[in-house]
Amino acid sequence: MSSSLLSSSLSMPGDPSGLTFTAAVSYSKSSEVVNCLEYYFKKVVTDKPDDVVKYLLEKLENEPWQKPEEEKKE
């Protein structure tokens, strides 16, 4: 199982403080957490919401990620 390093930076548009959140995480590409994060990141990139945090909280509540059927183990 190979692992990679994921690094991401996030700054909020219109935030006068100019603060940026940066995270670096070592992960396995087959990890369910990575698949879940990719699912929600794709939604953010596609929908381009003004308030990313509020958008993600709504998506987490209303559209929870589920492991795709072909990957589920019986």
Secondary structure, DSSP 8 states (H G I E B T S, - for coil): --EEEEEEEEE-TT-TT--EEEEEEEEETT-HHHHHHHHHHHHHHHH--SSHHHHHHHHHHHS-----GGG---
